[in-house]
Amino acid sequence: MAHTNTVFSQLLRLVPRHEFERLANGHHVGQRLRKITRWDQFVSLIMAQFSGRQSLRDIEANMNAQHRGHYHLGCRRIAKSSLARVNEKQPYTLYEALFTKLVTRCQGHSPQHKFRFKNPLISLDSSLIELSLKLFPWSDHNRSRGAMKLHVGLDHSGHFPAFATITEGRKHDVPVGRRFAFPKGSLVVIDKGYTDYGWYKELTDKGIFFVTRQRTNAKYRVVERRPVNQARGLTSDQVIELTGIQLKKTNMPQLRRVGYRDPLTGKHYVFLTNHFGLSAKTIADVYKDRWQVELFFKAIKQNLKIHAFVGNSKNAVLTQIWIALCAYLVLSYLKFTSKSGWSQQRILRVLQTNLFSKMDLFTLIRPSPPPETESPPQMKLWA
């Protein structure tokens, strides 16, 4: 019988050890670690994400209960005091860099998005991660509660986070959005909360397309009116020039204004875009598909551990959130490569109960169909 490592050991192979150690050496501060390594920290915390562990004591007990498999995991026994110290002292930027590496791996296996155009499609949004001010006094958001803010650029080719950063809860979205280096030719879908005409001009100058909603107080002049198919819910398709007083010196390019009425709700939407090649209905459908980024925030908050934190320092909280994002990318990679059709949530549920089982990982998440058997006698009809 062939030997098979644990499912968890096979999961960790998706993170090459030599790449991890190179990153760990570049993101180390202070003296050399003796009782615990950054790999031990990563193995322990990502195990907590996959298995639903809630505290340092819980992580310590479950990791050390599997000490016979530590050799194949490349780690050793851990103490919760050592893990807490590393979480507090060693910079979280290691896992931010690891996140970038895993994004590259996912992009190499992700499917194409559902639209016909070939441009990369990215939805940009943010979500608050609420914290207790009593436990996390450094996270003051609005004097009554604490929070961190997770900013994500969701790649619709597989619905995984291709861009991410974490800021204080009071940080405005626009300056963060400017940091992301979107590839030339990509189509970025953003909410009207990101409205910044100077940023829109920068995106246009860089060859990046965007779709957003128009603010009700926007001032503009119609340059051209295009015909629309009202039977498909379209109300207008116009080429406009923004005429606001503050825009006189910005040399804003012409934009496209698309009106659409949802046949189900009757609500009217007005979109702005710098893409003149797509149909008006596609512009409306692209913005509607931005809902996928909301589903991502819901999934990661419900299925991974970014509410109950195992450390109270800012570095410990950021470490846990970045490892949760890395865990989500590992689940996405498994979804793409297994081609089982399972969601990340379903894969995670199966992993939770089989993490330390000795069986093939892809057999677990891509089981063969049950053999066809003859129906039982009581189901037969006798003459």
PyMOL commands that set and color helices and strands:
alter all, ss='L'
color gray80, all
select helices_A, chain A and resi 7-12+17-26+38-51+56-65+67-73+80-89+93-107+137-139+173-179+192-194+197-205+230-232+245-247+280-288+291-303+314-338+344-354+361-365+377-379
alter helices_A, ss='H'
color red, helices_A
select strands_A, chain A and resi 121-131+146-155+160-168+187-190+209-213+220-225+234-242+255-261+268-273
alter strands_A, ss='S'
color yellow, strands_A
deselect
rebuild
show_as cartoon
